[in-house]
Structure formats: structure tokens, C-alpha cells
Amino acid sequence: MSYDHAPVFLFASVFAIALFSYLSVAVWSRQRRHEREAYYRSETVKRIAESQSGGSAAVEFLRENERIAERRRREGQKLGGLITVAVGIGMTILVWGVNRGEPEPVYLVGLIPVLIGLALLSYAYFLAPKTLARGDADVSKR
């Protein structure tokens, strides 16, 4: 009976326990933060609606929050597209450098992330719904 692989199994099991413990705490804290943000947002809307300016200020507050969220989504798509294009270009250069003497054009595999990144960028710039200006109609009518 040999125990040569016991440290490897011990390390793998400790790593798996640590990974899943971290993931569970991260998900719990994220859900808690979202719950707290929703509570504060609802309290703010309630206070605005109860003020003298009434419901119009509350609706404007909600529209402004929607505009900010839309801008963040679009910026995230742009950043994701740029990162994916950069990974594709780097991957193309790396594979081309490794397979320099080979006749097969293996480096073209880097075009896959480049094209995915270009698709993300083209969606973010050209196809995504445009944000509303301050005086436009309801957000749900896009």
C-alpha cells in the first residue's frame, strides 16, 4: 500500500473546500448588497414621492437610475469587446510564434475571439437600444 499520492489528494480536497467556501460567501455578500441597494432605492423613491414635488420627481429619479444602468451595461459591453479582441490578437501572435515553421496556419484560431470581440463592439455601438434623453417618453416603450 503506497501513500505517494496522498499529498496531492489532500491539496486537491483542501483547494475544493476553500474554493466552494469562497464562492458561497461571495454569492451571499453580493445578494445582501443587492437587497440593501433595493431597500435604499425604495426608501428614496418613497421619500421623494412624499415630498412637495410629488410623483414627477420620483419618476425622474427612476428614469435617471435606468439611464445610469443602461450606460453601465453599454460600457461593460464595450470593455468586454475590447478585451476579447485583445485576447484574440495576443493569441494569434502567440500561436504564430510557436508554430512558425509549420505549414498549417494554426494561428488563425486567434480570429475566433477577435470576431467575437468585434461582434460585441458592433452591438454596443450600433445595435444596442439608445438611451433616452431627459424629456423622452417612458423607459418601457423602447
GUVOGU-676286 format. One record per residue (C-alpha): residue number from 1; residue in three letters; y, z, x. Coordinates in steps of 0.1 Angstrom, whole numbers. Layout:
N
<pt n="NUM" res="ala" y="Y" z="Z" x="X"/>
...
REM end
This chain:
142
<pt n="1" res="met" y="0" z="0" x="0"/>
<pt n="2" res="ser" y="32" z="-12" x="16"/>
<pt n="3" res="tyr" y="67" z="0" x="8"/>
<pt n="4" res="asp" y="86" z="-27" x="27"/>
<pt n="5" res="his" y="104" z="-40" x="-4"/>
<pt n="6" res="ala" y="114" z="-5" x="-18"/>
<pt n="7" res="pro" y="150" z="-5" x="-4"/>
<pt n="8" res="val" y="156" z="-39" x="-19"/>
<pt n="9" res="phe" y="144" z="-29" x="-53"/>
<pt n="10" res="leu" y="163" z="4" x="-51"/>
<pt n="11" res="phe" y="195" z="-15" x="-42"/>
<pt n="12" res="ala" y="189" z="-41" x="-70"/>
<pt n="13" res="ser" y="184" z="-14" x="-96"/>
<pt n="14" res="val" y="214" z="7" x="-85"/>
<pt n="15" res="phe" y="235" z="-25" x="-85"/>
<pt n="16" res="ala" y="224" z="-34" x="-120"/>
<pt n="17" res="ile" y="231" z="1" x="-133"/>
<pt n="18" res="ala" y="266" z="0" x="-117"/>
<pt n="19" res="leu" y="273" z="-35" x="-130"/>
<pt n="20" res="phe" y="265" z="-27" x="-166"/>
<pt n="21" res="ser" y="282" z="7" x="-164"/>
<pt n="22" res="tyr" y="314" z="-11" x="-152"/>
<pt n="23" res="leu" y="311" z="-37" x="-179"/>
<pt n="24" res="ser" y="307" z="-12" x="-207"/>
<pt n="25" res="val" y="337" z="8" x="-196"/>
<pt n="26" res="ala" y="358" z="-23" x="-192"/>
<pt n="27" res="val" y="350" z="-36" x="-227"/>
<pt n="28" res="trp" y="356" z="-1" x="-242"/>
<pt n="29" res="ser" y="390" z="2" x="-225"/>
<pt n="30" res="arg" y="400" z="-33" x="-235"/>
<pt n="31" res="gln" y="391" z="-27" x="-271"/>
<pt n="32" res="arg" y="410" z="5" x="-270"/>
<pt n="33" res="arg" y="441" z="-12" x="-256"/>
<pt n="34" res="his" y="440" z="-39" x="-283"/>
<pt n="35" res="glu" y="436" z="-12" x="-310"/>
<pt n="36" res="arg" y="466" z="7" x="-296"/>
<pt n="37" res="glu" y="487" z="-25" x="-295"/>
<pt n="38" res="ala" y="479" z="-34" x="-330"/>
<pt n="39" res="tyr" y="488" z="1" x="-342"/>
<pt n="40" res="tyr" y="522" z="0" x="-324"/>
<pt n="41" res="arg" y="529" z="-35" x="-337"/>
<pt n="42" res="ser" y="521" z="-25" x="-373"/>
<pt n="43" res="glu" y="543" z="6" x="-369"/>
<pt n="44" res="thr" y="572" z="-15" x="-356"/>
<pt n="45" res="val" y="569" z="-40" x="-384"/>
<pt n="46" res="lys" y="568" z="-11" x="-409"/>
<pt n="47" res="arg" y="600" z="4" x="-394"/>
<pt n="48" res="ile" y="617" z="-30" x="-393"/>
<pt n="49" res="ala" y="608" z="-37" x="-429"/>
<pt n="50" res="glu" y="621" z="-3" x="-440"/>
<pt n="51" res="ser" y="654" z="-8" x="-422"/>
<pt n="52" res="gln" y="686" z="-22" x="-439"/>
<pt n="53" res="ser" y="679" z="-58" x="-427"/>
<pt n="54" res="gly" y="646" z="-57" x="-446"/>
<pt n="55" res="gly" y="618" z="-82" x="-446"/>
<pt n="56" res="ser" y="636" z="-111" x="-429"/>
<pt n="57" res="ala" y="638" z="-91" x="-396"/>
<pt n="58" res="ala" y="601" z="-82" x="-399"/>
<pt n="59" res="val" y="591" z="-118" x="-404"/>
<pt n="60" res="glu" y="613" z="-129" x="-375"/>
<pt n="61" res="phe" y="596" z="-102" x="-353"/>
<pt n="62" res="leu" y="562" z="-115" x="-363"/>
<pt n="63" res="arg" y="573" z="-151" x="-356"/>
<pt n="64" res="glu" y="586" z="-141" x="-322"/>
<pt n="65" res="asn" y="553" z="-124" x="-313"/>
<pt n="66" res="glu" y="535" z="-156" x="-324"/>
<pt n="67" res="arg" y="557" z="-177" x="-302"/>
<pt n="68" res="ile" y="551" z="-154" x="-272"/>
<pt n="69" res="ala" y="513" z="-155" x="-278"/>
<pt n="70" res="glu" y="514" z="-193" x="-280"/>
<pt n="71" res="arg" y="534" z="-196" x="-248"/>
<pt n="72" res="arg" y="509" z="-174" x="-230"/>
<pt n="73" res="arg" y="479" z="-194" x="-243"/>
<pt n="74" res="arg" y="495" z="-227" x="-232"/>
<pt n="75" res="glu" y="504" z="-212" x="-197"/>
<pt n="76" res="gly" y="469" z="-199" x="-194"/>
<pt n="77" res="gln" y="455" z="-234" x="-202"/>
<pt n="78" res="lys" y="478" z="-250" x="-176"/>
<pt n="79" res="leu" y="468" z="-224" x="-150"/>
<pt n="80" res="gly" y="431" z="-229" x="-157"/>
<pt n="81" res="gly" y="435" z="-267" x="-154"/>
<pt n="82" res="leu" y="453" z="-264" x="-121"/>
<pt n="83" res="ile" y="427" z="-240" x="-107"/>
<pt n="84" res="thr" y="399" z="-263" x="-119"/>
<pt n="85" res="val" y="415" z="-294" x="-103"/>
<pt n="86" res="ala" y="420" z="-274" x="-70"/>
<pt n="87" res="val" y="383" z="-263" x="-70"/>
<pt n="88" res="gly" y="372" z="-299" x="-76"/>
<pt n="89" res="ile" y="393" z="-312" x="-48"/>
<pt n="90" res="gly" y="382" z="-285" x="-24"/>
<pt n="91" res="met" y="346" z="-291" x="-34"/>
<pt n="92" res="thr" y="349" z="-328" x="-28"/>
<pt n="93" res="ile" y="363" z="-322" x="7"/>
<pt n="94" res="leu" y="337" z="-296" x="15"/>
<pt n="95" res="val" y="307" z="-318" x="4"/>
<pt n="96" res="trp" y="322" z="-348" x="21"/>
<pt n="97" res="gly" y="325" z="-329" x="53"/>
<pt n="98" res="val" y="289" z="-316" x="51"/>
<pt n="99" res="asn" y="273" z="-349" x="42"/>
<pt n="100" res="arg" y="295" z="-371" x="65"/>
<pt n="101" res="gly" y="266" z="-391" x="79"/>
<pt n="102" res="glu" y="246" z="-396" x="47"/>
<pt n="103" res="pro" y="247" z="-429" x="29"/>
<pt n="104" res="glu" y="248" z="-413" x="-6"/>
<pt n="105" res="pro" y="282" z="-405" x="-20"/>
<pt n="106" res="val" y="273" z="-369" x="-28"/>
<pt n="107" res="tyr" y="309" z="-358" x="-25"/>
<pt n="108" res="leu" y="317" z="-375" x="-59"/>
<pt n="109" res="val" y="302" z="-344" x="-75"/>
<pt n="110" res="gly" y="336" z="-328" x="-69"/>
<pt n="111" res="leu" y="350" z="-352" x="-95"/>
<pt n="112" res="ile" y="334" z="-332" x="-123"/>
<pt n="113" res="pro" y="357" z="-302" x="-120"/>
<pt n="114" res="val" y="386" z="-325" x="-112"/>
<pt n="115" res="leu" y="381" z="-343" x="-145"/>
<pt n="116" res="ile" y="376" z="-310" x="-164"/>
<pt n="117" res="gly" y="409" z="-297" x="-150"/>
<pt n="118" res="leu" y="427" z="-329" x="-159"/>
<pt n="119" res="ala" y="414" z="-326" x="-194"/>
<pt n="120" res="leu" y="427" z="-290" x="-197"/>
<pt n="121" res="leu" y="460" z="-301" x="-183"/>
<pt n="122" res="ser" y="464" z="-331" x="-206"/>
<pt n="123" res="tyr" y="455" z="-309" x="-236"/>
<pt n="124" res="ala" y="480" z="-283" x="-226"/>
<pt n="125" res="tyr" y="508" z="-308" x="-220"/>
<pt n="126" res="phe" y="502" z="-335" x="-246"/>
<pt n="127" res="leu" y="477" z="-325" x="-274"/>
<pt n="128" res="ala" y="483" z="-288" x="-280"/>
<pt n="129" res="pro" y="504" z="-279" x="-311"/>
<pt n="130" res="lys" y="540" z="-274" x="-302"/>
<pt n="131" res="thr" y="557" z="-241" x="-305"/>
<pt n="132" res="leu" y="581" z="-235" x="-333"/>
<pt n="133" res="ala" y="618" z="-232" x="-329"/>
<pt n="134" res="arg" y="636" z="-202" x="-343"/>
<pt n="135" res="gly" y="646" z="-218" x="-376"/>
<pt n="136" res="asp" y="614" z="-236" x="-384"/>
<pt n="137" res="ala" y="591" z="-230" x="-413"/>
<pt n="138" res="asp" y="561" z="-206" x="-415"/>
<pt n="139" res="val" y="538" z="-205" x="-384"/>
<pt n="140" res="ser" y="507" z="-211" x="-405"/>
<pt n="141" res="lys" y="519" z="-245" x="-416"/>
<pt n="142" res="arg" y="514" z="-262" x="-383"/>
REM end
